[in-house]
Amino acid sequence: MRILIVTDAWEPQVNGVVRTLKTTAGELTAMGHEVRFLTPLDFRTLPCPTYPEIRLSLFPQAGVNRTLREFDPDVLHIATEGPLGMAARRFALRHDFPFTTAYHTRFPEYVHARLRLPLSWSYAWLRHFHSAGRAVMAPTQVVVDDLEANGFRNVRLWSRGVDQSIFHPQRSQRLDSTPPIYLYVGRVAVEKNVEAFLRLDLPGSKWVVGTGPAIDGIKARFPKVNYLGLLDREELAKVYAAADVFVFPSKTDTFGLVLLEAMACGLPVAAYPVTGPRDVIGDSKAGVLDEDLRTACLEALKLRREDAVARASLFTWRAATEQFFSHLHPRRRAATPAGRQTTYA
């Protein structure tokens, strides 16, 4: 099956959306499908205001139309609601081409955190965008329930996985600081609530891996914290293995792949009892969820690393990809003498 995935989130961004899409494509290819991406790398772009690493495609409609005609996919999946996603949606509606969408991030909450735009406005626009799709895929049951409560239809669960060939327990001295060692990995941005972690009075030392629009201000306000910037996955696995507690202060993530990566390396989690951590940790002993993040951090020190590994082992990318594939909607083709190629008006 020929599958086209349209996404506004792509390299050089380093985040869960990009990792999810690339890993899913690898699994789909291993299953015998042909996968192609349509990304900002195919277009002229400009940096997103306040978030320059995100590139917004300029006037992409003609290029999107051309790609859809030339690749002539059996399946169209629109991963994001940006310029490329909107252009692909317009083409699909004009040509009666069924498609699916995905809800990767809590966009209304992010926009509210940055611009104070009312949540109801953002949710209204998102309902409009996703309502034309045959299914909107969400990463956890809590997010599925939230979307349905906000008027979304045809919401389907598409979970996530972790590559246990890279993220696994190992001996590591990668973090050379006073124990216990508390670790944050992810974007450094206002919606990630990183300051809630860095403000905590905790014994030992703190580390931050990642970058983002708030990194300079964070470094200035918390000069005693250790910062590593971006790391490749192999080096990141060593960092996870060297820490004592993984701290996840975000209250807006829909899932949090870094939670699975940390747990797969044997690192217990401390987080708020919100969407993402609540679904990933569940009722296991892989982490502590508490409205008092300091309490969660201190209690997580008492957990066994093997319990975190056991919980992470339940999440595989093959199972997640099979779930994704089951929600796709291939189009019906009319038989033509020329073969499979479709003629578009």
Summary of the structure (lengths in Angstrom):
residues: 345
radius of gyration: 20.8
end to end distance: 23.5
largest distance: 73.2
contacts: 1153
relative contact order: 0.13
helix: 40%
strand: 17%
